[in-house]
Amino acid sequence: MSSNNFRITEHIVPGCHIREYAGSTAGRQEDVLRLHVKQYTPLNPPEPLSPEAVTIIAAHGVGLAKELYEPLWNEILQRAERNNFQIRSIWIAEAASMGMSAIFNEDKLSIDCNFGGNIITNLVFLYPRLFTTLILLDPVIQLNPPPMGFGSDPPSAINFTLYRQDVWPNRQAATEVYKKMFPKMDPRCVDRMTKFGFRDLPTDLYPESLEGSDPANPPVTLTTSKNPDMIAQIRENFSARTLDGRIQIDRSTHAEMDPVAAFFPMYCPEPRATFFRLPTLRPSLIWVLGEKSYLRLDEVREGIKICGHGIGGSGGDSQGKVKEAAIPKGSHLFPFENLGKEVQSFAIAEREWAEKRQSMDKRDHLVLGEEWFKTIKPLGAFCSARKPGKERL
């Protein structure tokens, strides 16, 4: 239990307005949505806390309760303590249409609202110096979408999401179904899903309880409804093809549509858009990929190659700023299946950064390095090339 290792503080904060994204809110686009945030502060931090202690800001995956990551936070904290690596706190917010946030926003949300690694990467584009290091866990950042389950595509996560069961006679029955769907999931994560991933009926979506149900052991549904779960994975583009067969993008409702993919009836703009911005990513970065992930790993690795190599970027893999770690036999959900190996990847990235900083003394942080003076010539070096006369700047 995370409460044994952390002091958990809950926050409710206003989220960003979702403007010019048709159908995201049920009412006015100026409606204020709220985010449910949890802050995990270690119970027994060393005194004094090192100036190099880190703050971890996390983002959850689509349809996954943020509390499912609590066993991971425990593993990270235990590994950190053994390696003299200090953590100030861990913060994770739930997206407006997911989990507890969705409950707070239930009367304001519609079903047109993407995720985890994608969100945190785009946060870096907004605030390039906010993060020192990123650790992306099997992020959906690729040029082409995974199988989308229509036309000639094989079935995928979206087929499962759209047709999945979402009402059970009680919490125990829901948990048993969940365990069968994800047999490799860590039991600690299953416990968190039982507590936070389901909610009692009635709800706005299901206002009536099941006939003959036990009030002491009520029926449940998903805390994150399968409808926003679906929309976070993929958007509809049903109206792109006109009656005469032409493809026409309605920019008032689908402004982020990639013209190259406009003929698809379903699309997801964020992975492709984020992929093209990877060269400008500033923080050091480790990509942790599941060997058995459903993602197009060949395309993800093409993104790793270009990551950080552009203007404002970190320098990329050639500078040791971008690395890949693979989880053997890991699926897309490996953060909940093999916690120890994931924590090891995190520790490696942080240790390499710390070792580089330790070689710098106090003066190194105050002055420009020698390479500056080797590259930029002093004014006197230009005198011989000038005609005799008055110096001018």
N, C-alpha and C positions, 0 to 999 in steps of 0.2 A: 504494500500500500504506500502510495506516495506521501500520505500524511505522516508516515513514520520517519521520513527523511526530509520533508520539506514543510515549510509553513505555506499553506495555499491561500492566496488572497484573490478574491473574485472582483472584477471590475465590469461595469457596464458603461460603454462610451459611445458617443455618436459616431456613425460611420460616414464615409463620403457619400455625397448625393450621387445617385445613378441617373445622370441626365443624358438625354438624346440616345437612350437605349430602349427602344420601344417595347413596352410590356413588362419592364422589370418591376414596376410598382403597380399596385392595384388602383391607386388614386393619383395624386399629383406627383410629378417628379421632384418637387421640393420637399416631399415628406422626409422626415428624419428617420433613418434606420439606425438601430442600435446593435452594437457588437458585444458579445459576451467574451470576456478575456480572463484567463487564469495566469496568475503569477506564482511561480514556484521558487521560494527562497530557502536555501539549505538551512536546516535547523541549528547546526553546530559549525558555523564558519570559523576559520582560524582568526585569531586576533593578533596584530591588526591584519585586515584584509589587504592582500597585495594590490598595488596599483595596476598590475597586469591581469588581475582577475577578470574573467570575461562574462558578458551578458549574452545569453542565447535567445534569439528571436526565431520562433518556428511558425510554420504554416502547415495545416493539415491537408490530407488528401480529400478528394471528392467523396462525399457521403460518409466520411469516417469521423466519428466523434473525437474531438481533440483529446479527450481523456484516454483514448486508446494508446496514446504516446507516453503515458505516465510510467509504465515499466521501462521504457527506453530512457526516460529521465533518471530513473533510479540506477540503471546500469551505467549511464554516463557519470553520474555523481560518484558512484563507488569506484569506477576506474580513475576518475579525476583525483580522488582522495589518495589512492595508492600511488599516483604519479606526481603528487605535489602540484596539481593543476587546480586552480581555484575558480569557482563559479559564483558570481554575484547572485544571479537569478535567471530563471527561464520563463519566457513569456510566450503565450500562444493565444491567438484570437480566433474565434469561430467566424467564418464567412456569414454574411447577413442572412443568407438563405439556408444555412446549415445549423444543425444542433440547437443549442440553447438560444443562439442568436435568432434562429428562425422562429422559435416560440415567442420571443419578444416582439418580432416583426410580423407575426402571423396575420394581422389585419391590414398590413401595408404591402405585402409582397404579392407579386403575380408570378407566373412561371416562365419568365424570360430573363434570366439574369446573365471564369475558369480558374490552374489550381495548384495548390501546394508549391512545387518547385517553380512553376510558371509565375505565380503571384510574387514569390520572394525575389525572383530574378527581375521582374519588372519594377519592384520596389527599389532595387539597386539602380535601375535606369533613372528613376525619379530622384534618388538621393545617393549618388555614387560613393560618398565617403561614409555612409551610415554603417556599413559592414566592413570588417577586416577580411573575413573569410566566409565563403558560402560552401555548404555541403548539400548537394542536391541528391535526393534519394529517388532514383529511377524516374527522373522528371519527364513529363510529356512535352519535350522540345524537339521537334522534328519537322521535316518539310512536308511530309504527307501523313494523313491521319492513319491510325491503325485500322484494321478491318471494321467496317461500319455496319455490317449485317444487312445490307439491302442490295438489290441487283445481284451481281455475281460475287459479292463479298461474302466470306464466311461469317458466321455469327461471332459476336464479340461482347464486350462489357455492356454496350448500349442495349443489345437484345435482352440480356439478363436483367438490366435495370428496368426497362419498360414493362416487362411481363412478370417481374418477380412478385412473390407473395409479400404483402405488407400489413396483414392483420393476422394475429394469432390469439388463441383462446386465453393465454396467460404468458407471463414473462418466461417461465421455464420452457414452455413449448417453443417460443421464439428462439431461445438460446440453443436448444437442441438442433433446430433447423440450421442455425448459424454455424454451429460446430461441424455439422455435416458438410456444409458448403466450403468451409475453410479448415480442413482437418489439421493443417500444419501450424495453425495460429497458436501462439504462446498462451497457456491457460490464464496468465495474468491479464492479457489483452481481452480474452473472452469474458473474464469477470467484469472488466470495465465496459465492454459492450453490453452486457446484461444490465448494468446499472444505468448507463448513460445513452446507449444506442437505441433504446426503446422507451416509449412513453405510454401511459395508461390512456385508454379510451374513457370518455369521449374527447374528440378534438374538433377543430373547425372542419377538417377534411372528413372526419368520421364522427358526426355529432351523436350517433346512436351507438350504445353499447351492444354487444352481441347478446342475442336472446339466450336466456338461461345461464348467463355468466355469473361468477361468484364475485360479489362486491369486495370481498377480502382478498381475492386473487384475480383482479380484473384483466380483461383482454388488453392487448397492447398493439401499437403500430410503431413504425420507424420514427425516431426523433427527427431525423432528416427524411422528409417525405421523398418517395422515389421520383416525384415530378421535378423538384429543383435539382435533385441528384442527376437526372437525365439532362436537364438543360445546361448544367455545369460541364457536362461532357461534350455536348453537341447541340447546335442550333438548327432550327428549320430554315429551309430556303425554298419553300413550296411554291412561291409565287414568282420565281425568277424566270420561268419559261412562259412566254406570252402565248396567246391562243394560236398565233400563226407560227409558233415554233421557235421564235427568236429568244435569245437570252438577254435579259434586261435587269440590271441591278437597281433596286429601289434604295437610293442612298439615304432616304429619310428613315428607313427601318433597318437597313443592312449596310451601314456606312463602312464597316470594317471588312466587308466581303472582298476577298482576293479575286480579281477578275479572272485569273487563271482557273480558279475552281468554281466559278459562278454557275456552271451547269449541274453541279451536284445538288440533290434535294436536301442534303444535310451537310453541315460544315462546322468547323471549329477554328476560328481565326487565330487564337493566341499562339499555338505551337509554332506555326509557320512565321508569324510576325516576330516572335521572340527569337527564333532561330537566326533571322537575318540581322538581328542587333547584337548577337553574341560577340562579334569582334570588339565592341566598345565596352565590354564588361570589365569593370575596374578591380574588384576584389580578387584575391586568390581563390581558387575553386577546386573542389574535388567532386567528381561525378561518381556516385556509387550506384552501380547498375546490377539488376538481378539477371543472372545468367539465363534464366528461363522466362524473362519478362515477355509480355505480349507486345511490347513496343518494337518499332523498327530500329533495332540497335545499330544497324549499319548507318542509318541516317543520324542517330544520336551521336555516334562517333565522328561523323563528319562535322557536327557542331562542335565537338570537343577540339578538333583540329584547328578550327578558326577562332575559338573562344579567346578573347583578350588580345588578339593580334592587331586590332584596329586603333584608330585615334581615341585616346583616353583609356585604352584597355590596359590590362595588367602586364602584357608581354606574352601571355599564353604559355603553352607547354615548353617552348624553347627557353624560357626564363625560369622554368620550374614552378610557374604560378598556376598551372592547370594540370590536374592529374585525374586518372581514372582508376577506380577500384571495382572489382567484380565480386559479387557474392555467389559462390558456386551453388548451383541448383536453386538459387533464389528466384522467387516469382516477383511480380510487381509489388506485392505486399510483404516483401522480405523484412521491412522494419518491425513487423509484428511476428516474425517467424524465427529470426536468428539474431537476437539482440546483441550478443557478444561481439560478433564480427563487425556489425555496423558501428558499435562504439569504438572498436579498434581503429577503423578508418577515420573516425572523427579525431581520435587522439593523435594519429599520425600527422594529420594536417595541422593541428594546433602546435604540436611539438616542433615541427619544422619551422614554423613562423617564430616561435619563441627562441629557438636556437639562433636564428639569424639576428634577432633583436638583442640577444645577450652579448653579442660581440661588439656592440656599440657602447662607448662610454658617454658621459654626460655632455662632453663637448661635441661629440658626433651628432647629437640631436640639435645643436645650435648653429652649426656652420655647414656650408656647402662642401661636398666631397671634392677630392683632388681632380676627378674627371672634368669638373666644371672648368678648372683653370687650365687643363690640358686642351680643352676644346675651344674656349673663348679666349682670343688673344687680348693682351693689354693694349691700351691706346698707343703706347710707345712702339709697338710692333708695326704700326702703319706709317710711321714717320718716314721711313726710307722710300716708301712708294709715293709720297707726296712731293710736290714741288716746294722749294723753300718758300716760306711765307707764314702767315699767321694761321695757327691751328684753329679749326672750326669743328664744332660738334654738329 
